[in-house]
Amino acid sequence: MSDQQAAPSGAPSPAQMASQARSKAPVTVTGAQSLVLSLEAMDVDTVFGIPGGAILPAYDPLLDSVKVRHILVRHEQGAGHAAEGYAAATGKVGVCMATSGPGATNLVTPIADAHMDSVPIVAITGQVNSASIGSDAFQEADIRGITMPVTKHNYLVTNADDIPRVIAEAFHVASTGRPGPVLVDISKDALQAKTTFSWPPRVELPGYRPVTRPHSKQIREAARMIAAAERPVLYVGGGVIRARAAAELRRLVELTQIPVVTTLMARGALPDSHPLHLGMPGMHGTVSAVTALQKADLIIALGARFDDRVTGQLSTFAPEAKVIHADIDPAEIGKNRHADVPIVGDCKGVISDLFDAIDADMEAGHLGDYVEWRERVAGWKSMFPIGYSEPAEGATLAPQYVIERLGAIVGPDATYVAGVGQHQMWAAQFVQYERPNSWLNSGGLGTMGYAVPAAMGAKAAEPDRTVWAIDGDGCFQMTNQELATCVINNIPIKVAIINNSSLGMVRQWQTLFYNERYSNTDLHTSHAGERIPDFVKLADAYGCLGLRCERPEDVDATIKAAMDCNDRPVVIDFVVHRDAMVWPMVPAGVSNDLIQIAKDTAPQWDREESDAVEQDLDADHDGIPSGSHRTSDPAEGDQA
């Protein structure tokens, strides 16, 4: 329908109304029309959702919109993750929509996921009539109360006049400061009521004043500490990605020549090929990244939150390091680790100001000398690269090899999306990330089922970019129904299932810590000739191209066949070795000094430097042997 055409009912189309609104001409509409007009005014081009009784009034004017594309998903969780993928790929606010009760509660998981990973989404839900709220009406749920802990803010709208203002506020709150999810719950009678739409609405958020520019005093002090340090490390978190500050980060690294680690959420913030990039820290990080943090005398944390997966046993994390902690969320600073220099501000602004201050100090002759430190960390990086063991002759594929070849063939311009588990860690380790926003995953919440719908959202946002979902056979079975959505809406994502017939990461822990008692981790998807389901047949049933690969010599050809197919989604069932494990590994709750590069195999650095380390090594932590020996082969003992 063109902007000049009227809706079938004779009422103006939403596009016509939006045009009138922009010319300051108030228009009498329903609350539902006001909602659609508000979305158009916010330049929303895509909404992921599924209708139901309470939200149904909104779907009628949505049909007439020529600006908003609605993508009908198969499950509300898929709508939420798709909105996340859209937002993470573009930086724009993702939008999802659901009805009241179970429709709204099905959005709780992606909302919580977005909250943990600071993803800007607006979730719009229908609610029962305002007179019925609190009466346990059919499909009533207090979604505002339910989501209160996992939203940045949320609203209940019972007056149609409030819809434009609330939508404008929701988008503002979701996208400014620390990004996050905002829920807008609208009662059915508010959607049906008559109201006047005009734009822009009067937005008043007196209690919301996010600090974006850092204080100059803290910046100067940080620059002074950096110049005085001998073993500094830049600890880069997802905040740098969300702030679109990758270019600023690279300038700072080139200026200071300080080694860098990038967390799981920050992969791609600095190209993996950069010589000062040590890789990912934490539980499954590189030896060089973990060790550099442990041995540092100064940690410059940028948009990172000292998560438990990074720090390990907090009391033993980086025992000699002072901390400069920059984050847009003041609640994160000092939450887990004391900050000697706290800096509240947007990472883009913080890094730019820090660059200027350090540059000025260098011109004045205040130079940090990190030559010896760089040589030292480069030695660790060279001695302990990420590696893996090939399966025994006649065994199935090594999952690491599959992902390594996928990254090499597809290249750095693609977007890679992972669920959670072993495949997520291998994807973080073995794909080379050279650009920001090329790596999307569920980091903080660790949500199974994230990958397929998030990949769908990323592809809908950037249709010209190749998008691969790297998924596990467990994760894939949670949300694979969104393949139907992809087929119907011409969203040709590509899915690599790393099929070890198991809940792989849980099985790894059962191997290491539960005496190989594999309680309820066998999924029967490829082991011992079972294929329940057969992923190739499943792909075919959805209208996708289904492929299977079981031999190393077929990996490249299978990936290339998938790359050649662009008219529909592709699903590849990579049948991999089920006993492969993710290494390196720091078991939960122990010191990072106890990192293992393979089963019962730990690197030995200059441990005598730290009494605390020696004490840790003398103890038995969660069944991990206290002895260690030096090895130059990080893959030794990879198979359990």
Helices and strands as residue ranges (DSSP letters): H 14-22, E 27-30, H 31-41, E 46-49, H 56-64, E 69-72, H 76-90, E 94-98, H 102-105, H 108-117, E 121-127, G 130-132, H 143-147, G 148-150, E 153-157, G 160-162, H 163-175, E 181-187, H 188-192, E 194-197, H 216-228, E 232-236, H 238-242, H 246-256, E 260-262, G 264-266, H 287-295, E 298-302, H 308-311, G 314-316, E 322-327, G 330-332, E 341-344, H 347-363, H 371-383, H 399-410, E 415-418, H 422-430, E 439-441, H 451-461, E 467-472, H 473-479, H 482-488, E 494-499, H 504-513, G 527-529, H 535-541, E 545-549, G 552-554, H 555-564, E 570-575, G 592-594, G 607-609, H 611-618
